[in-house]
Amino acid sequence: MNKIASFLFKCAILCALFFASHARADLAYYVAPSQNKDSYHFLSPSFWNMVQDSLQKHSVTVYFRSGEYSDDALYLENLGNASHQLLLCGETSTGTVFLNTTNKWAIRFIRSRNIRIKHLHFRDNIPNFAIHIQGEPDHLSSEFIIEECSFKNLTNTYYGAIGLHNFVENVTIEKCRFDNVGSSVHAHMLYASQNINGVKVTQCFLKDSMGDYVRFRNKSGNAIVVGNTFESSASQYNRPFIEIPLFNDVNPGDEYFGNGFTIRNNSFNFFPDNNPSDNKNIAIAFENYGFEPDGVRYFLTPDEVESIGASGISSARAILLERTGIDASLINVSDNAYINHREKVIYGSIDLYGSNDNRGWQGRISIYHILDH
C-alpha cells in the first residue's frame, strides 16, 4: 500500500504541475487588415477587450498578418497587465506595414503598460505620430519595449515617429531604424515630452530628421542613449541629434530641465557645412526658448558665461546648477564619435515669445568640458 500511495502522490504532483503550467501558457491571436476565417480585424474593439481579459491570467501575443494597415488609427486604452506581458508582433520580420492616411496616429496607447512591440513598420502618410504613448499623473503608461521596428519616409508627419507624452516611464527603443522623418522642424524620431522618465534608446540607426532627432522636453530625464548611429545626408538635416529643449511661451515660464542623462558610444555624423546657422551641427543641446519659470535663471549674465568657460569644473557646475537646475555631474557623455560637428554639447537660452529678459546675454555656450566623462 505504501508503494501505491507513493505512486498516486507522485501522479497527483505531476498532474498539478501540468495543469499549473498549462494555466500559465501564453495565448496567441492573429489580426489582419480585414477580418477573415482565421484572423480578427485589427481595429475590432471586442477583440482588444478579449485580449485585455486574457491578460489577467496569461501572457498574450497578437500577431499582425503581413499586409498594409491603413484604415484608421489603432487606439488602445487601459491595455496591459503588470504580471503578464502583451507582445504585438508582425507575423514576419518585414511584412507588416502601417500606412495610415486617415487619422493622426497609426497606433496610440493611453494609460497602458507592459507591452512589447516588434517587427511593425511605418511608412509614408502618417500625419501626427506613428506610435504615440500617453499617460496621466495618476495612471502612468509604463514598461514598453519597441524593438526591430522601422520608420521610413514619414515625410507627411508633423510631430514624429515615436511620441511619449505626459507621464510615461520605462520605455526601451532597441534595434529600430529611422530614415527620412518629418514634414518640418517640428518632427522628431523620438519626441519625449512632459514628465517622461526612464527612456532607453539603444542600437538604433537614425538618419535624416527634419527636427531634433531625439528630444527630451520639460521635466524629462533619467534617459540612456547608448550605441546608436546618427547620420545626416544634407545640411537641412543637421539639427541636433539629441536635444533637451524648453519652450516657455508664458510669463512666468512653466517648463524645467530634467536631469540624469547617459549618452555613450554613439556615432554622430553630420553632413559637412562650412557655415551652419542656429543650432545646426551641434550633437547635444540643452536650450531654453522664452521666459523663465519661478526659481531658475535660464539667461545667464556675461560674467557667468565667462566663468563657465574659464573656471574649474566644480565652480562651473555650481553656476549651471544654481541658475538653471541642470546638474552636470548627472550627465555622462563619453566615448562618442563626432564627425563634421560644430559643438559636442551646448547650453543655450534664446529670447522668444517676447521675453526680452536676457540680462545682457543670450546665445549658446559649450558645456562639454564640465560634464561627467
C-alpha positions in Angstrom: 0.0 0.0 0.0 2.9 2.4 0.8 4.2 2.0 -2.8 0.7 2.5 -4.3 0.2 5.6 -2.1 3.6 7.0 -3.1 2.9 6.4 -6.7 -0.5 8.1 -6.5 1.0 11.0 -4.7 3.7 11.5 -7.4 0.9 11.3 -10.1 -1.0 13.9 -8.3 2.0 16.2 -8.1 2.8 15.8 -11.8 -0.8 16.5 -12.7 -0.9 19.6 -10.6 2.4 20.8 -12.2 1.0 20.1 -15.7 -2.2 22.0 -15.1 -0.5 24.9 -13.4 1.9 25.2 -16.4 -0.9 24.9 -18.8 -2.8 27.7 -17.0 0.2 30.0 -17.4 0.8 29.2 -21.0 0.9 32.1 -23.5 -2.0 32.8 -25.7 -1.7 33.8 -29.4 -4.2 35.6 -31.5 -4.0 36.9 -35.1 -5.2 40.1 -36.6 -5.3 41.3 -40.2 -6.3 44.5 -42.2 -9.7 42.8 -42.7 -11.4 40.0 -40.9 -11.2 36.5 -42.3 -11.8 33.0 -41.0 -8.5 32.8 -39.0 -7.9 36.5 -38.1 -9.7 39.2 -36.3 -9.9 42.7 -37.7 -7.1 44.8 -36.1 -9.5 47.6 -35.2 -12.2 45.4 -33.5 -12.9 46.8 -30.0 -14.4 43.5 -28.9 -11.1 41.7 -29.9 -9.0 44.1 -27.8 -11.4 43.7 -24.9 -10.8 39.9 -25.2 -7.1 40.5 -25.2 -7.3 42.5 -22.0 -9.4 39.8 -20.3 -6.9 37.2 -21.4 -4.0 39.2 -19.9 -5.4 38.7 -16.4 -4.2 35.1 -16.4 -1.8 34.8 -19.4 0.9 36.5 -21.4 -0.6 37.2 -24.8 0.9 37.6 -28.3 -1.0 39.3 -31.0 0.4 38.6 -34.5 -0.3 41.1 -37.2 -0.7 39.3 -40.5 1.6 40.5 -43.3 -0.1 43.3 -45.3 -0.8 47.0 -45.3 -2.8 48.6 -42.5 -4.3 51.9 -43.5 -8.0 52.1 -42.5 -7.7 54.1 -39.3 -5.7 54.6 -36.1 -5.4 51.7 -33.7 -6.5 53.3 -30.5 -5.7 51.3 -27.4 -6.7 52.5 -23.9 -6.1 50.9 -20.5 -4.4 48.0 -22.1 -1.9 45.7 -20.4 -1.2 43.8 -17.2 1.7 44.3 -14.8 2.3 40.5 -14.4 1.6 39.3 -18.0 3.3 40.9 -21.0 1.4 41.7 -24.2 3.5 41.3 -27.4 2.3 43.0 -30.6 4.4 41.4 -33.3 4.5 41.3 -37.1 3.8 37.8 -38.5 7.1 38.0 -40.3 10.0 40.3 -39.7 9.3 42.7 -42.6 5.7 42.1 -43.9 3.5 44.2 -41.5 3.3 47.8 -42.7 1.2 50.7 -41.4 0.3 53.4 -44.0 -2.2 55.5 -42.0 -3.7 58.2 -44.1 -7.0 59.0 -42.3 -6.1 59.7 -38.7 -3.4 61.4 -36.6 -1.7 58.2 -35.4 -1.0 54.7 -36.6 -1.1 53.2 -33.1 -1.9 55.1 -29.9 -1.7 53.9 -26.3 -3.2 55.7 -23.4 -2.8 54.6 -19.7 -1.2 51.3 -20.8 1.6 49.1 -19.6 3.9 46.1 -20.0 3.7 46.0 -23.8 6.3 44.9 -26.3 6.2 45.9 -29.9 8.2 44.1 -32.5 8.5 43.9 -36.3 6.0 46.6 -37.1 6.9 49.0 -39.9 5.6 52.5 -40.6 5.7 54.3 -44.0 4.6 57.3 -45.9 1.5 59.3 -44.9 1.1 59.3 -41.1 0.1 62.8 -40.1 1.0 63.0 -36.4 2.9 60.1 -34.8 3.5 56.6 -36.0 3.4 55.3 -32.4 2.1 57.5 -29.6 2.2 56.6 -25.9 0.4 58.8 -23.3 -0.1 58.6 -19.5 -1.8 60.7 -16.8 -0.5 61.8 -13.4 -2.4 59.1 -11.5 -2.2 56.5 -14.2 1.1 56.2 -15.9 1.9 54.5 -19.2 5.0 52.3 -18.5 7.1 49.4 -19.3 7.1 49.4 -23.1 9.7 47.8 -25.4 9.8 48.9 -29.1 12.3 46.7 -31.0 13.2 45.9 -34.5 10.7 48.3 -36.0 11.2 50.8 -38.8 10.0 54.3 -39.6 10.8 55.3 -43.1 9.8 58.2 -45.5 7.4 59.7 -43.0 7.6 63.0 -44.9 4.0 63.9 -44.0 4.5 63.5 -40.3 4.2 66.7 -38.3 5.4 65.6 -34.9 7.4 62.5 -35.4 7.9 58.7 -35.5 7.5 57.9 -31.8 5.9 60.2 -29.3 5.9 59.8 -25.5 3.7 62.4 -23.8 2.6 63.2 -20.3 3.8 60.8 -17.5 5.3 57.9 -19.3 8.1 55.7 -17.7 10.5 53.0 -18.7 10.4 52.8 -22.4 13.1 51.0 -24.4 13.6 51.6 -28.1 16.0 49.0 -29.4 17.4 48.0 -32.8 14.9 50.2 -34.7 15.6 52.1 -37.9 14.5 55.7 -38.6 15.0 57.1 -42.1 13.7 60.4 -43.5 11.3 61.6 -41.0 9.3 64.8 -40.8 7.5 67.5 -42.8 9.2 70.4 -40.9 11.5 71.2 -38.0 8.6 70.2 -35.6 9.1 66.5 -36.4 11.4 64.1 -34.5 12.3 60.5 -34.5 11.6 60.3 -30.7 9.7 63.1 -29.0 9.5 62.6 -25.2 7.7 65.5 -23.7 6.2 66.4 -20.2 7.4 64.2 -17.3 9.0 61.3 -19.3 11.5 59.2 -17.3 13.5 56.1 -17.8 13.7 56.1 -21.6 16.5 54.0 -23.2 17.5 54.2 -26.9 20.0 51.6 -27.9 21.4 50.1 -31.1 19.2 52.2 -33.4 20.0 53.8 -36.7 18.7 57.3 -37.2 19.1 59.2 -40.4 17.7 62.4 -41.8 15.3 64.1 -39.4 13.8 67.5 -40.2 13.8 68.4 -36.5 15.9 67.3 -33.5 16.4 63.5 -33.8 15.8 62.6 -30.2 14.1 65.1 -27.9 13.5 65.2 -24.1 11.3 68.1 -23.2 10.1 69.5 -19.8 10.9 67.5 -16.7 12.0 64.6 -18.8 15.2 62.8 -17.8 16.9 59.7 -16.4 17.4 58.7 -20.0 20.0 56.5 -21.7 21.1 56.9 -25.3 23.8 54.3 -26.0 25.3 52.5 -29.0 23.3 54.3 -31.8 24.2 55.7 -35.2 23.0 59.2 -36.1 23.5 60.4 -39.6 22.7 63.4 -41.7 22.9 63.3 -45.5 22.3 67.0 -46.2 22.6 70.4 -44.4 18.8 70.6 -43.9 19.0 67.5 -41.6 21.9 68.9 -39.5 19.6 69.5 -36.5 20.8 68.5 -33.0 21.0 64.7 -32.7 19.9 64.9 -29.1 18.1 68.0 -27.7 16.7 68.8 -24.3 14.6 71.9 -25.0 12.2 74.1 -23.1 9.5 76.3 -24.8 8.5 78.8 -22.2 5.8 80.8 -24.1 4.0 82.1 -20.9 5.3 84.5 -18.3 6.5 83.2 -15.9 7.6 80.1 -17.7 6.3 76.7 -16.8 8.9 74.3 -18.2 12.0 72.9 -16.4 15.1 70.8 -17.4 15.2 67.2 -16.4 18.4 65.6 -15.1 20.1 62.3 -15.5 21.4 61.6 -19.0 23.8 58.9 -20.1 24.9 59.4 -23.7 27.7 56.9 -24.7 29.2 55.0 -27.6 27.1 56.8 -30.2 28.3 57.9 -33.7 27.2 61.5 -34.5 27.9 62.1 -38.2 26.8 65.4 -39.7 26.7 66.5 -43.3 29.6 68.9 -43.9 28.6 72.5 -43.6 31.1 75.4 -43.5 28.6 77.9 -42.2 26.0 76.3 -40.0 23.3 78.5 -38.6 21.3 78.5 -35.3 21.8 75.2 -33.5 22.8 73.1 -36.5 25.8 70.7 -36.4 25.5 70.6 -32.6 25.4 67.0 -31.4 23.7 67.5 -28.0 21.9 70.7 -26.8 20.2 71.9 -23.6 18.2 75.0 -24.6 15.5 77.3 -23.2 13.4 79.4 -25.5 11.4 82.2 -24.0 10.6 83.2 -20.4 12.0 82.0 -17.1 9.9 79.9 -14.6 10.0 80.7 -10.9 13.1 79.5 -9.1 15.5 79.5 -12.1 17.5 81.9 -14.2 18.0 80.5 -17.7 19.5 83.7 -19.0 23.0 84.0 -17.6 25.0 87.1 -17.2 28.1 87.7 -19.4 30.2 87.2 -16.3 28.6 83.8 -15.6 29.1 82.8 -19.2 32.8 83.6 -18.9 33.1 81.8 -15.6 31.6 78.6 -17.0 34.1 78.7 -19.8 37.1 79.6 -17.7 36.5 78.4 -14.2 37.3 75.0 -12.8 34.8 72.2 -13.2 33.3 72.4 -9.7 32.7 76.2 -9.9 31.2 76.0 -13.4 28.9 73.1 -12.4 27.8 75.1 -9.4 26.8 78.1 -11.5 24.9 76.0 -14.0 23.1 74.1 -11.3 22.1 77.1 -9.2 20.9 79.2 -12.2 19.3 76.6 -14.5 18.7 73.4 -12.4 21.0 71.4 -14.7 23.2 69.1 -12.7 26.2 68.5 -14.9 27.5 65.8 -12.6 24.5 63.7 -13.6 25.1 64.0 -17.3 27.6 61.4 -18.7 28.7 62.0 -22.3 31.5 59.7 -23.2 33.1 57.5 -25.9 31.1 59.1 -28.7 32.4 59.7 -32.3 31.8 63.2 -33.7 32.1 63.9 -37.4 31.6 67.4 -39.0 30.3 68.8 -35.7 30.4 72.4 -34.6 30.0 71.6 -30.9 29.6 68.4 -28.9 27.4 69.7 -26.1 26.0 73.2 -25.6 23.8 75.2 -23.2 21.7 77.9 -24.6 18.9 80.4 -23.8 17.2 82.4 -26.5 14.8 85.3 -26.4 11.4 84.2 -27.8 7.7 84.9 -27.4 8.6 88.5 -26.3 10.6 87.5 -23.3 13.4 90.2 -23.7 14.8 89.5 -20.2 18.3 88.2 -21.2 20.5 90.1 -18.6 22.9 91.1 -21.4 23.4 87.6 -22.8 21.6 85.2 -25.0 23.1 82.5 -27.1 24.9 79.2 -26.8 28.0 78.1 -24.9 29.9 74.8 -24.8 29.5 72.8 -21.6 31.1 69.6 -22.7 34.1 70.2 -20.5 32.1 70.2 -17.2 30.1 67.0 -17.8 30.9 63.6 -16.5 33.1 61.6 -18.9 
